[in-house]
Amino acid sequence: MQTVYIHINNEEAVMAEVDELPQSSDQFILALNPRKRDGKDLHYLMEGVSKVMIPWWRITFVEVIQTEQEEEVFTFIRE
């Protein structure tokens, strides 16, 4: 799972998870657990919605957030 910020035209960015990053042939993004950046519910979704299909024509761009597990820190120790 990847955490992403989906920037929708004329809306606040939506934070969600995706199973896999979208391909160039996809028509929409399947966003899991959509929410505002601060974790609050989106006012335009009904209570209990856990998946949303957002069409590409509504999306400006998508930010992929790197998790701590993916982040690799290389340090060199001189002895």
Secondary structure, 3 states (H helix, E strand, C coil): CEEEEEEECCCCCEEEEECCCCCCCCCEEEEEEEECCCCCCCCCCCCCCCEEEEEHHHEEEEEEECCCCCCCCCCCCCC
